[in-house]
């Protein structure tokens, strides 16, 4: 049983070591705009700066 546990542990460590190094995190930046994926901050869309349509 110990050998099986050790073999599974070593196998798991080998598989983890072969994985990709960069973890992509897609989500909103702290201010609500942009995408977090190790890229520079993206500005808000142009439509955000247009005035809202008046209520009818």
N, CA, C, O and CB atoms as a CASP TS submission, in Angstrom:
PFRMAT TS
TARGET T0000
AUTHOR 0000-0000-0000
METHOD Language model
MODEL 1
PARENT N/A
ATOM      1  N   UNK     1       0.828  -1.204   0.000  1.00  0.00           N
ATOM      2  CA  UNK     1       0.000   0.000   0.000  1.00  0.00           C
ATOM      3  C   UNK     1       0.869   1.265   0.000  1.00  0.00           C
ATOM      4  O   UNK     1       0.548   2.249  -0.666  1.00  0.00           O
ATOM      5  CB  UNK     1      -0.940   0.000   1.220  1.00  0.00           C
ATOM      6  N   UNK     2       1.962   1.224   0.748  1.00  0.00           N
ATOM      7  CA  UNK     2       2.855   2.383   0.788  1.00  0.00           C
ATOM      8  C   UNK     2       3.502   2.619  -0.570  1.00  0.00           C
ATOM      9  O   UNK     2       3.682   3.761  -0.993  1.00  0.00           O
ATOM     10  CB  UNK     2       3.935   2.193   1.858  1.00  0.00           C
ATOM     11  N   UNK     3       3.848   1.536  -1.242  1.00  0.00           N
ATOM     12  CA  UNK     3       4.475   1.679  -2.558  1.00  0.00           C
ATOM     13  C   UNK     3       3.499   2.295  -3.553  1.00  0.00           C
ATOM     14  O   UNK     3       3.882   3.132  -4.371  1.00  0.00           O
ATOM     15  CB  UNK     3       4.970   0.315  -3.073  1.00  0.00           C
ATOM     16  N   UNK     4       2.249   1.882  -3.482  1.00  0.00           N
ATOM     17  CA  UNK     4       1.230   2.441  -4.378  1.00  0.00           C
ATOM     18  C   UNK     4       1.030   3.928  -4.097  1.00  0.00           C
ATOM     19  O   UNK     4       0.951   4.735  -5.024  1.00  0.00           O
ATOM     20  CB  UNK     4      -0.110   1.685  -4.221  1.00  0.00           C
ATOM     21  N   UNK     5       0.951   4.284  -2.824  1.00  0.00           N
ATOM     22  CA  UNK     5       0.793   5.698  -2.467  1.00  0.00           C
ATOM     23  C   UNK     5       1.992   6.518  -2.932  1.00  0.00           C
ATOM     24  O   UNK     5       1.831   7.619  -3.458  1.00  0.00           O
ATOM     25  CB  UNK     5       0.608   5.850  -0.950  1.00  0.00           C
ATOM     26  N   UNK     6       3.181   5.985  -2.737  1.00  0.00           N
ATOM     27  CA  UNK     6       4.388   6.685  -3.164  1.00  0.00           C
ATOM     28  C   UNK     6       4.432   6.815  -4.687  1.00  0.00           C
ATOM     29  O   UNK     6       4.808   7.863  -5.213  1.00  0.00           O
ATOM     30  CB  UNK     6       5.637   5.952  -2.658  1.00  0.00           C
ATOM     31  N   UNK     7       4.047   5.749  -5.392  1.00  0.00           N
ATOM     32  CA  UNK     7       4.036   5.793  -6.856  1.00  0.00           C
ATOM     33  C   UNK     7       3.025   6.823  -7.358  1.00  0.00           C
ATOM     34  O   UNK     7       3.314   7.547  -8.311  1.00  0.00           O
ATOM     35  CB  UNK     7       3.711   4.403  -7.435  1.00  0.00           C
ATOM     36  N   UNK     8       1.859   6.901  -6.743  1.00  0.00           N
ATOM     37  CA  UNK     8       0.851   7.888  -7.143  1.00  0.00           C
ATOM     38  C   UNK     8       1.325   9.311  -6.841  1.00  0.00           C
ATOM     39  O   UNK     8       1.099  10.225  -7.635  1.00  0.00           O
ATOM     40  CB  UNK     8      -0.483   7.613  -6.425  1.00  0.00           C
ATOM     41  N   UNK     9       1.972   9.494  -5.712  1.00  0.00           N
ATOM     42  CA  UNK     9       2.489  10.811  -5.359  1.00  0.00           C
ATOM     43  C   UNK     9       3.568  11.257  -6.342  1.00  0.00           C
ATOM     44  O   UNK     9       3.545  12.392  -6.817  1.00  0.00           O
ATOM     45  CB  UNK     9       3.046  10.800  -3.933  1.00  0.00           C
ATOM     46  N   UNK    10       4.495  10.382  -6.642  1.00  0.00           N
ATOM     47  CA  UNK    10       5.565  10.718  -7.586  1.00  0.00           C
ATOM     48  C   UNK    10       4.983  10.954  -8.973  1.00  0.00           C
ATOM     49  O   UNK    10       5.391  11.889  -9.662  1.00  0.00           O
ATOM     50  CB  UNK    10       6.630   9.596  -7.633  1.00  0.00           C
ATOM     51  N   UNK    11       4.038  10.122  -9.392  1.00  0.00           N
ATOM     52  CA  UNK    11       3.397  10.311 -10.694  1.00  0.00           C
ATOM     53  C   UNK    11       2.673  11.640 -10.782  1.00  0.00           C
ATOM     54  O   UNK    11       2.724  12.308 -11.815  1.00  0.00           O
ATOM     55  CB  UNK    11       2.426   9.182 -10.970  1.00  0.00           C
ATOM     56  N   UNK    12       2.002  12.030  -9.716  1.00  0.00           N
ATOM     57  CA  UNK    12       1.318  13.322  -9.694  1.00  0.00           C
ATOM     58  C   UNK    12       2.291  14.482  -9.773  1.00  0.00           C
ATOM     59  O   UNK    12       2.035  15.462 -10.474  1.00  0.00           O
ATOM     60  CB  UNK    12       0.477  13.449  -8.444  1.00  0.00           C
ATOM     61  N   UNK    13       3.403  14.383  -9.063  1.00  0.00           N
ATOM     62  CA  UNK    13       4.414  15.444  -9.121  1.00  0.00           C
ATOM     63  C   UNK    13       5.033  15.553 -10.511  1.00  0.00           C
ATOM     64  O   UNK    13       5.327  16.653 -10.979  1.00  0.00           O
ATOM     65  CB  UNK    13       5.510  15.190  -8.082  1.00  0.00           C
ATOM     66  N   UNK    14       5.230  14.421 -11.166  1.00  0.00           N
ATOM     67  CA  UNK    14       5.783  14.446 -12.524  1.00  0.00           C
ATOM     68  C   UNK    14       4.799  15.112 -13.473  1.00  0.00           C
ATOM     69  O   UNK    14       5.196  15.925 -14.308  1.00  0.00           O
ATOM     70  CB  UNK    14       6.117  13.016 -13.012  1.00  0.00           C
ATOM     71  N   UNK    15       3.518  14.776 -13.355  1.00  0.00           N
ATOM     72  CA  UNK    15       2.514  15.376 -14.237  1.00  0.00           C
ATOM     73  C   UNK    15       2.365  16.876 -13.984  1.00  0.00           C
ATOM     74  O   UNK    15       2.179  17.645 -14.927  1.00  0.00           O
ATOM     75  CB  UNK    15       1.164  14.681 -14.048  1.00  0.00           C
ATOM     76  N   UNK    16       2.444  17.290 -12.746  1.00  0.00           N
ATOM     77  CA  UNK    16       2.344  18.716 -12.427  1.00  0.00           C
ATOM     78  C   UNK    16       3.544  19.467 -12.990  1.00  0.00           C
ATOM     79  O   UNK    16       3.403  20.592 -13.469  1.00  0.00           O
ATOM     80  CB  UNK    16       2.245  18.929 -10.902  1.00  0.00           C
ATOM     81  N   UNK    17       4.699  18.865 -12.936  1.00  0.00           N
ATOM     82  CA  UNK    17       5.900  19.498 -13.456  1.00  0.00           C
ATOM     83  C   UNK    17       5.890  19.653 -14.965  1.00  0.00           C
ATOM     84  O   UNK    17       6.605  20.498 -15.503  1.00  0.00           O
ATOM     85  CB  UNK    17       7.099  18.715 -13.048  1.00  0.00           C
ATOM     86  N   UNK    18       5.092  18.852 -15.656  1.00  0.00           N
ATOM     87  CA  UNK    18       5.037  18.919 -17.119  1.00  0.00           C
ATOM     88  C   UNK    18       3.963  19.883 -17.613  1.00  0.00           C
ATOM     89  O   UNK    18       3.836  20.088 -18.820  1.00  0.00           O
ATOM     90  CB  UNK    18       4.783  17.535 -17.694  1.00  0.00           C
ATOM     91  N   UNK    19       3.202  20.467 -16.727  1.00  0.00           N
ATOM     92  CA  UNK    19       2.104  21.350 -17.122  1.00  0.00           C
ATOM     93  C   UNK    19       2.591  22.702 -17.596  1.00  0.00           C
ATOM     94  O   UNK    19       3.775  23.019 -17.480  1.00  0.00           O
ATOM     95  CB  UNK    19       1.150  21.536 -15.975  1.00  0.00           C
ATOM     96  N   UNK    20       1.676  23.504 -18.134  1.00  0.00           N
ATOM     97  CA  UNK    20       2.049  24.847 -18.596  1.00  0.00           C
ATOM     98  C   UNK    20       2.445  25.738 -17.425  1.00  0.00           C
ATOM     99  O   UNK    20       1.944  25.580 -16.311  1.00  0.00           O
ATOM    100  CB  UNK    20       0.891  25.490 -19.375  1.00  0.00           C
ATOM    101  N   UNK    21       3.336  26.662 -17.687  1.00  0.00           N
ATOM    102  CA  UNK    21       3.840  27.544 -16.631  1.00  0.00           C
ATOM    103  C   UNK    21       2.941  28.760 -16.430  1.00  0.00           C
ATOM    104  O   UNK    21       2.800  29.241 -15.306  1.00  0.00           O
ATOM    105  CB  UNK    21       5.258  27.999 -16.959  1.00  0.00           C
ATOM    106  N   UNK    22       2.331  29.265 -17.505  1.00  0.00           N
ATOM    107  CA  UNK    22       1.526  30.482 -17.417  1.00  0.00           C
ATOM    108  C   UNK    22       0.065  30.117 -17.175  1.00  0.00           C
ATOM    109  O   UNK    22      -0.506  29.291 -17.887  1.00  0.00           O
ATOM    110  CB  UNK    22       1.669  31.333 -18.706  1.00  0.00           C
ATOM    111  N   UNK    23      -0.522  30.731 -16.182  1.00  0.00           N
ATOM    112  CA  UNK    23      -1.929  30.518 -15.886  1.00  0.00           C
ATOM    113  C   UNK    23      -2.696  31.732 -16.377  1.00  0.00           C
ATOM    114  O   UNK    23      -2.475  32.846 -15.901  1.00  0.00           O
ATOM    115  CB  UNK    23      -2.165  30.274 -14.363  1.00  0.00           C
ATOM    116  N   UNK    24      -3.588  31.522 -17.318  1.00  0.00           N
ATOM    117  CA  UNK    24      -4.389  32.625 -17.854  1.00  0.00           C
ATOM    118  C   UNK    24      -5.585  32.848 -16.948  1.00  0.00           C
ATOM    119  O   UNK    24      -6.331  31.912 -16.659  1.00  0.00           O
ATOM    120  CB  UNK    24      -4.850  32.333 -19.314  1.00  0.00           C
ATOM    121  N   UNK    25      -5.771  34.062 -16.504  1.00  0.00           N
ATOM    122  CA  UNK    25      -6.905  34.414 -15.666  1.00  0.00           C
ATOM    123  C   UNK    25      -7.719  35.452 -16.414  1.00  0.00           C
ATOM    124  O   UNK    25      -7.279  36.589 -16.583  1.00  0.00           O
ATOM    125  CB  UNK    25      -6.449  34.946 -14.267  1.00  0.00           C
ATOM    126  N   UNK    26      -8.903  35.065 -16.863  1.00  0.00           N
ATOM    127  CA  UNK    26      -9.750  35.972 -17.615  1.00  0.00           C
ATOM    128  C   UNK    26     -10.816  36.520 -16.667  1.00  0.00           C
ATOM    129  O   UNK    26     -11.610  35.762 -16.110  1.00  0.00           O
ATOM    130  CB  UNK    26     -10.398  35.256 -18.848  1.00  0.00           C
ATOM    131  N   UNK    27     -10.827  37.788 -16.496  1.00  0.00           N
ATOM    132  CA  UNK    27     -11.793  38.408 -15.611  1.00  0.00           C
ATOM    133  C   UNK    27     -11.662  39.908 -15.684  1.00  0.00           C
ATOM    134  O   UNK    27     -10.902  40.435 -16.497  1.00  0.00           O
ATOM    135  CB  UNK    27     -11.613  37.924 -14.177  1.00  0.00           C
ATOM    136  N   UNK    28     -12.387  40.585 -14.853  1.00  0.00           N
ATOM    137  CA  UNK    28     -12.366  42.040 -14.868  1.00  0.00           C
ATOM    138  C   UNK    28     -11.260  42.572 -13.973  1.00  0.00           C
ATOM    139  O   UNK    28     -10.910  41.967 -12.960  1.00  0.00           O
ATOM    140  CB  UNK    28     -13.715  42.599 -14.429  1.00  0.00           C
ATOM    141  N   UNK    29     -10.725  43.700 -14.364  1.00  0.00           N
ATOM    142  CA  UNK    29      -9.728  44.362 -13.541  1.00  0.00           C
ATOM    143  C   UNK    29     -10.415  44.954 -12.306  1.00  0.00           C
ATOM    144  O   UNK    29     -11.642  44.934 -12.204  1.00  0.00           O
ATOM    145  CB  UNK    29      -8.982  45.466 -14.349  1.00  0.00           C
ATOM    146  N   UNK    30      -9.642  45.463 -11.398  1.00  0.00           N
ATOM    147  CA  UNK    30     -10.187  45.972 -10.140  1.00  0.00           C
ATOM    148  C   UNK    30     -11.154  47.129 -10.356  1.00  0.00           C
ATOM    149  O   UNK    30     -12.084  47.302  -9.568  1.00  0.00           O
ATOM    150  CB  UNK    30      -9.062  46.414  -9.228  1.00  0.00           C
ATOM    151  N   UNK    31     -10.955  47.930 -11.410  1.00  0.00           N
ATOM    152  CA  UNK    31     -11.847  49.060 -11.647  1.00  0.00           C
ATOM    153  C   UNK    31     -13.045  48.682 -12.519  1.00  0.00           C
ATOM    154  O   UNK    31     -13.848  49.550 -12.859  1.00  0.00           O
ATOM    155  CB  UNK    31     -11.081  50.194 -12.295  1.00  0.00           C
ATOM    156  N   UNK    32     -13.182  47.424 -12.883  1.00  0.00           N
ATOM    157  CA  UNK    32     -14.337  46.987 -13.657  1.00  0.00           C
ATOM    158  C   UNK    32     -14.118  46.960 -15.150  1.00  0.00           C
ATOM    159  O   UNK    32     -14.990  46.507 -15.891  1.00  0.00           O
ATOM    160  CB  UNK    32     -15.479  47.857 -13.363  1.00  0.00           C
ATOM    161  N   UNK    33     -12.973  47.434 -15.611  1.00  0.00           N
ATOM    162  CA  UNK    33     -12.685  47.443 -17.044  1.00  0.00           C
ATOM    163  C   UNK    33     -11.451  46.601 -17.310  1.00  0.00           C
ATOM    164  O   UNK    33     -10.683  46.289 -16.400  1.00  0.00           O
ATOM    165  CB  UNK    33     -12.485  48.889 -17.567  1.00  0.00           C
ATOM    166  N   UNK    34     -11.277  46.246 -18.548  1.00  0.00           N
ATOM    167  CA  UNK    34     -10.069  45.525 -18.932  1.00  0.00           C
ATOM    168  C   UNK    34     -10.153  44.050 -18.611  1.00  0.00           C
ATOM    169  O   UNK    34     -11.101  43.590 -17.974  1.00  0.00           O
ATOM    170  CB  UNK    34      -8.873  46.120 -18.250  1.00  0.00           C
ATOM    171  N   UNK    35      -9.169  43.329 -19.052  1.00  0.00           N
ATOM    172  CA  UNK    35      -9.106  41.891 -18.853  1.00  0.00           C
ATOM    173  C   UNK    35      -7.785  41.564 -18.184  1.00  0.00           C
ATOM    174  O   UNK    35      -6.736  42.078 -18.573  1.00  0.00           O
ATOM    175  CB  UNK    35      -9.263  41.122 -20.197  1.00  0.00           C
ATOM    176  N   UNK    36      -7.840  40.715 -17.185  1.00  0.00           N
ATOM    177  CA  UNK    36      -6.628  40.319 -16.483  1.00  0.00           C
ATOM    178  C   UNK    36      -6.120  39.026 -17.110  1.00  0.00           C
ATOM    179  O   UNK    36      -6.693  37.961 -16.881  1.00  0.00           O
ATOM    180  CB  UNK    36      -6.889  40.143 -14.949  1.00  0.00           C
ATOM    181  N   UNK    37      -5.068  39.107 -17.887  1.00  0.00           N
ATOM    182  CA  UNK    37      -4.395  37.915 -18.403  1.00  0.00           C
ATOM    183  C   UNK    37      -2.930  38.244 -18.636  1.00  0.00           C
ATOM    184  O   UNK    37      -2.353  37.898 -19.667  1.00  0.00           O
ATOM    185  CB  UNK    37      -5.067  37.409 -19.716  1.00  0.00           C
ATOM    186  N   UNK    38      -2.346  38.913 -17.669  1.00  0.00           N
ATOM    187  CA  UNK    38      -0.950  39.353 -17.747  1.00  0.00           C
ATOM    188  C   UNK    38      -0.724  40.296 -18.922  1.00  0.00           C
ATOM    189  O   UNK    38       0.356  40.308 -19.512  1.00  0.00           O
ATOM    190  CB  UNK    38      -0.020  38.146 -17.865  1.00  0.00           C
ATOM    191  N   UNK    39      -1.732  41.078 -19.262  1.00  0.00           N
ATOM    192  CA  UNK    39      -1.608  42.047 -20.346  1.00  0.00           C
ATOM    193  C   UNK    39      -1.834  43.444 -19.773  1.00  0.00           C
ATOM    194  O   UNK    39      -2.364  43.575 -18.669  1.00  0.00           O
ATOM    195  CB  UNK    39      -2.623  41.741 -21.499  1.00  0.00           C
ATOM    196  N   UNK    40      -1.445  44.482 -20.497  1.00  0.00           N
ATOM    197  CA  UNK    40      -1.683  45.839 -20.015  1.00  0.00           C
ATOM    198  C   UNK    40      -3.176  46.128 -19.860  1.00  0.00           C
ATOM    199  O   UNK    40      -4.025  45.458 -20.448  1.00  0.00           O
ATOM    200  CB  UNK    40      -1.053  46.850 -20.966  1.00  0.00           C
ATOM    201  N   UNK    41      -3.459  47.119 -19.073  1.00  0.00           N
ATOM    202  CA  UNK    41      -4.848  47.498 -18.838  1.00  0.00           C
ATOM    203  C   UNK    41      -5.487  47.998 -20.131  1.00  0.00           C
ATOM    204  O   UNK    41      -4.888  48.786 -20.863  1.00  0.00           O
ATOM    205  CB  UNK    41      -4.937  48.576 -17.743  1.00  0.00           C
ATOM    206  N   UNK    42      -6.679  47.545 -20.400  1.00  0.00           N
ATOM    207  CA  UNK    42      -7.407  47.977 -21.586  1.00  0.00           C
ATOM    208  C   UNK    42      -8.325  49.138 -21.212  1.00  0.00           C
ATOM    209  O   UNK    42      -8.938  49.102 -20.145  1.00  0.00           O
ATOM    210  CB  UNK    42      -8.221  46.803 -22.201  1.00  0.00           C
ATOM    211  N   UNK    43      -8.438  50.156 -22.046  1.00  0.00           N
ATOM    212  CA  UNK    43      -9.323  51.277 -21.734  1.00  0.00           C
ATOM    213  C   UNK    43     -10.783  50.867 -21.869  1.00  0.00           C
ATOM    214  O   UNK    43     -11.082  49.873 -22.530  1.00  0.00           O
ATOM    215  CB  UNK    43      -9.022  52.470 -22.648  1.00  0.00           C
ATOM    216  N   UNK    44     -11.695  51.611 -21.258  1.00  0.00           N
ATOM    217  CA  UNK    44     -13.112  51.294 -21.382  1.00  0.00           C
ATOM    218  C   UNK    44     -13.584  51.511 -22.817  1.00  0.00           C
ATOM    219  O   UNK    44     -12.954  52.264 -23.560  1.00  0.00           O
ATOM    220  CB  UNK    44     -13.944  52.148 -20.410  1.00  0.00           C
ATOM    221  N   UNK    45     -14.670  50.872 -23.215  1.00  0.00           N
ATOM    222  CA  UNK    45     -15.169  51.034 -24.581  1.00  0.00           C
ATOM    223  C   UNK    45     -15.676  52.451 -24.831  1.00  0.00           C
ATOM    224  O   UNK    45     -16.066  53.155 -23.900  1.00  0.00           O
ATOM    225  CB  UNK    45     -16.283  50.029 -24.857  1.00  0.00           C
ATOM    226  N   UNK    46     -15.667  52.864 -26.111  1.00  0.00           N
ATOM    227  CA  UNK    46     -16.115  54.211 -26.472  1.00  0.00           C
ATOM    228  C   UNK    46     -17.585  54.438 -26.137  1.00  0.00           C
ATOM    229  O   UNK    46     -17.979  55.565 -25.837  1.00  0.00           O
ATOM    230  CB  UNK    46     -15.886  54.456 -27.952  1.00  0.00           C
ATOM    231  N   UNK    47     -18.389  53.404 -26.183  1.00  0.00           N
ATOM    232  CA  UNK    47     -19.823  53.563 -25.910  1.00  0.00           C
ATOM    233  C   UNK    47     -20.084  53.971 -24.467  1.00  0.00           C
ATOM    234  O   UNK    47     -21.155  54.494 -24.157  1.00  0.00           O
ATOM    235  CB  UNK    47     -20.564  52.267 -26.219  1.00  0.00           C
ATOM    236  N   UNK    48     -19.125  53.741 -23.586  1.00  0.00           N
ATOM    237  CA  UNK    48     -19.318  54.106 -22.182  1.00  0.00           C
ATOM    238  C   UNK    48     -19.384  55.618 -22.010  1.00  0.00           C
ATOM    239  O   UNK    48     -20.042  56.112 -21.094  1.00  0.00           O
ATOM    240  CB  UNK    48     -18.192  53.531 -21.323  1.00  0.00           C
ATOM    241  N   UNK    49     -18.702  56.357 -22.888  1.00  0.00           N
ATOM    242  CA  UNK    49     -18.621  57.803 -22.747  1.00  0.00           C
ATOM    243  C   UNK    49     -19.756  58.534 -23.451  1.00  0.00           C
ATOM    244  O   UNK    49     -19.817  59.762 -23.384  1.00  0.00           O
ATOM    245  CB  UNK    49     -17.308  58.290 -23.279  1.00  0.00           C
ATOM    246  N   UNK    50     -20.651  57.828 -24.118  1.00  0.00           N
ATOM    247  CA  UNK    50     -21.784  58.473 -24.780  1.00  0.00           C
ATOM    248  C   UNK    50     -22.878  58.737 -23.750  1.00  0.00           C
ATOM    249  O   UNK    50     -23.081  57.929 -22.843  1.00  0.00           O
ATOM    250  CB  UNK    50     -22.324  57.595 -25.950  1.00  0.00           C
ATOM    251  N   UNK    51     -23.586  59.862 -23.882  1.00  0.00           N
ATOM    252  CA  UNK    51     -24.657  60.138 -22.918  1.00  0.00           C
ATOM    253  C   UNK    51     -25.795  59.129 -23.061  1.00  0.00           C
ATOM    254  O   UNK    51     -26.060  58.609 -24.145  1.00  0.00           O
ATOM    255  CB  UNK    51     -25.194  61.569 -23.106  1.00  0.00           C
ATOM    256  N   UNK    52     -26.445  58.875 -21.958  1.00  0.00           N
ATOM    257  CA  UNK    52     -27.569  57.943 -21.967  1.00  0.00           C
ATOM    258  C   UNK    52     -28.746  58.557 -22.713  1.00  0.00           C
ATOM    259  O   UNK    52     -28.916  59.776 -22.735  1.00  0.00           O
ATOM    260  CB  UNK    52     -27.980  57.564 -20.527  1.00  0.00           C
ATOM    261  N   UNK    53     -29.548  57.706 -23.318  1.00  0.00           N
ATOM    262  CA  UNK    53     -30.739  58.183 -24.027  1.00  0.00           C
ATOM    263  C   UNK    53     -31.771  58.637 -22.994  1.00  0.00           C
ATOM    264  O   UNK    53     -31.918  57.997 -21.953  1.00  0.00           O
ATOM    265  CB  UNK    53     -31.332  57.066 -24.962  1.00  0.00           C
ATOM    266  N   UNK    54     -32.484  59.728 -23.266  1.00  0.00           N
ATOM    267  CA  UNK    54     -33.485  60.193 -22.293  1.00  0.00           C
ATOM    268  C   UNK    54     -34.640  59.198 -22.167  1.00  0.00           C
ATOM    269  O   UNK    54     -35.012  58.521 -23.126  1.00  0.00           O
ATOM    270  CB  UNK    54     -34.026  61.576 -22.702  1.00  0.00           C
ATOM    271  N   UNK    55     -35.183  59.132 -20.978  1.00  0.00           N
ATOM    272  CA  UNK    55     -36.322  58.240 -20.734  1.00  0.00           C
ATOM    273  C   UNK    55     -37.547  58.751 -21.470  1.00  0.00           C
ATOM    274  O   UNK    55     -37.743  59.959 -21.607  1.00  0.00           O
ATOM    275  CB  UNK    55     -36.616  58.120 -19.221  1.00  0.00           C
ATOM    276  N   UNK    56     -38.346  57.854 -21.928  1.00  0.00           N
ATOM    277  CA  UNK    56     -39.562  58.246 -22.666  1.00  0.00           C
ATOM    278  C   UNK    56     -40.756  58.295 -21.754  1.00  0.00           C
ATOM    279  O   UNK    56     -41.861  58.605 -22.198  1.00  0.00           O
ATOM    280  CB  UNK    56     -39.838  57.282 -23.817  1.00  0.00           C
TER
END
